[in-house]
Amino acid sequence: MVTSDIVAKPRPWIERLAAAILSAVVIGRLLTPTDAAPAGETLWIAQLSLLGFLVWAVAAWRSQPARWRFNWVDAAAGLLCLGHVVGALVVVATSGDKRAATTMLWEWIGVGVTWFLMRQLLETLAERQGMLLVVTAAAVSLSGMGIWQHHIGFAETRRMYEKLKAESADPTNSRRASARAEFARLGIPDDESARILWEQRLYSGEPIGMFALANTLAGILVGASFLWMGALLRAGRAVPVWLLVLGGMLTVLILYCLLLTKSRTAYVALGCGMGLWSLVEIAFRRTGLRRIWLALVAAAAVIFALVAVAVVTGGLDTLVFTESTKSLRYRFEYWSSTWQMLQESPRNWLAGVGPGNFRQHYLQFKLPQSSEEIADPHDLVLDVWANGGLLALAGLAGLCYTGLRPLWSTLRTGASRAAGLQRGDGIIAGALLGHLAASFVGLGDEEIFVLLLLGWLLVVYFCCALFRYEQSPCVYGAAFAALFVHLLGAGGIGMPAISQMLLFLVVLGGGDTLATTGWKWDQPSWLSRSAMFLFGLVLFLGCLIGGLMPISICRSKIAEGDEMFGKQNLPQAERKFQLAAEADRWSPVPWERLSGLAYQRWLAAGPDRPDEFERSVECQRQAIARDPRNAAGYRALADLYLAQFQRSRQPADASAAVVAMCQAVALYPNYAVAQSQLAEALALADRSDEAREAARRALELDAINERAGHIDKRLPKGGVKRMKEIIAATNE
């Protein structure tokens, strides 16, 4: 058995501070909407990870002797992160959504720094088990929240939404404006098709935890379920029976919430992970056959009982299983379009399209019958390739080998060691800090955060003894395999919480082997330590000045401007939007707001203020310049010209609308609504033949959407009739 040479050595206070910040980062990722990382909502966590690196660099500069360790696994993780950073830099150097690319650049740097800190600070068994405890406890609290969402929380949200929807739809209701403002506050989409998808998720009742998608929560839970099962099996008779029962109940809680997510990929992943785990235990005779069969029978009985409960309570229905073939067909469509996108140019094939820019490129290749306007290809390999290129793909291959290696490795198969969990090592205190930081940022209800924290504290306090014992590496290999399988069908590696979980399982599975092998630098020079600190300082200031500050100021000014606009204080609203544009020169959102504000002024002033119309157009063009592959920007520009045409009746305005709509359709050719808008613009410009062709294409796409059941992609009311009128019209 390999034993770390620093097990018994207490860490200096500054290293414990670095460990606390690392723990806060890891837990913070689980308590924030990681799906919204491209929008910058979790960039503060990346900033916190860079702060942890700075503290570690100071500790390394002070310590005598210092000890740095690296091996090829670090190179693999570095390549995964570096590929995404390079992809983002390519977008910044050329064209695309530079704000999203830059934001994800810093997020991936944060993920890489988190990996580095885990490798340097989780060297001993006690430190790894301490981090394992806080992560698995967070999974329990998230599961409890998910079950509450399904059975209680979403029902309350549905009632509130239906009330607000009725108020906003009634033009005679005095609360109509406030209802629309409440929609914006709750993050309910304004776009009709996006609203339909949002409603489908709301009424489906699938728990999402602190995330935006059920699949994201399922990915966290499928990995955590193996960690809990492994802890229970390893503790065995060394802990009181009541603690085993409590741990079993908490594991059941996680599995039940996992069932409620209705994530088919997670179900398959759970089965694959458990099957691999059992086969490896049998093959290496690590556990007696009788014990393995008993464990499998018990697990099958528990899962069967949970399925029965979920069916009875309405958490599961037959559609979860009967529509699995449809879900798989959708994924083949996503993968086919993504493959075409990658083959479009050498740049896409080598470096990907850049993180945060997938959807804009994908829509050009989206099949007519495909359902969603996806933000990732729903496949781990294609996801990494599309966003980070071949460089990131090579890093992923290395990490996969390392993550799965414990399944066939025969190392550390002896008796389990007990770890003396140290509450003073900073890990538990840091996790508490992570809860408080997430609550302070205000991305959720304060009462929810209090309940999450209370549940987490109770699990940490009562279940600490379960995680005192070193688990078999096979457990971590099975958990990695399960999460890997889930990501092969669900995607999401670009979400920092998911990538962090994957890397964490690699660190746990490597254990002492990673801590004691590879290149060792036991006494780095003063110059090397200073260079490491300066490197961390540059990263910290770069993220602060180039990412967190502009995004935070821009978002704050936009919120203030929206408030002023709602109060009809247009000059103040315009000033706030201008300040937002100055704060973040790459964000298209302030310019979209300025365009809408100028448009409202033009509508109110009548034909006497052509300057306001020109200003609206110019602001919309500025927004397009900051996200040039977003078809929605060109559609908004076309709407402006069509509104001008209704007043001026000038052919030039209709022609300008046609040009804008042609650009929109080129970027998203298989969108029925865009084709119908193009047909309308062509008809107004007296280009009848082209208008008929566009109208026919709009009807074809609408019929495809009708057959496929994509109600969110159907033409609006009256749209089909108008397209038929354009087709029937003569050249007269």
Protein Blocks (a to p, Z undefined) as FASTA:
>chain_A
ZZdfklmpccdfklmmmmmmmmmmmmmmmmccfklmmnopmmmmmmmmmmmmmmmmmmmm
mpccddddddfklmmmmmmmmmmmmmmmmmmmmgcjfklmmmmmmmmmmmmmmmmmmmmm
mmbfklmmmmmmmmmmmmmmmmmmmmmmmmmmmmmmmmmmmmmmmmmmmmkbmklmmmmm
mmmmnopafblklmmmmmmmmmnopaekjafbfklmmmmmmmmmmmmmmmmmmnmmmbcf
klmmmmmmmmmmmmmmmmmnopaklmmmmmmmmmmmmmmmmmnopacfklmmmmmmmmmm
mmmmmmmmmmmnopacfklmmmmmmmmmmmmmmmmmmmmmmmmpmklmmnonoehilmmm
mmmmocfkbmbdcfbehiaklmmmmmnojmlmmmmmmmmmmmmmmmmpcghkbccddddd
dfknommmmmmmmmmmmmmnopacfklmmmmmmmmmmmmmmmmmmmmpccdfklmmmmmm
mmmmmmmmngomlpmklmmmmmmmmmmmnmmmlmmgcjddfbccfklmmmmmmmmmmmmm
mmmmmmmmmmmmmmmmmmmmmmmmmnopaklmmmmmmmmmmmmmmbmklmmmmmmmmmmm
mmmnommlmmlmmmmmmmmmmmmmmmmmbmklmmmmmmmmmmmmmmnopaklmmmmmmmm
mmmmmmmmmbfklmmmmmmmmmmnopaklmmmmmmmmmmmmmmmmmnopaklpccehklm
mmmmmmmpcfZZ
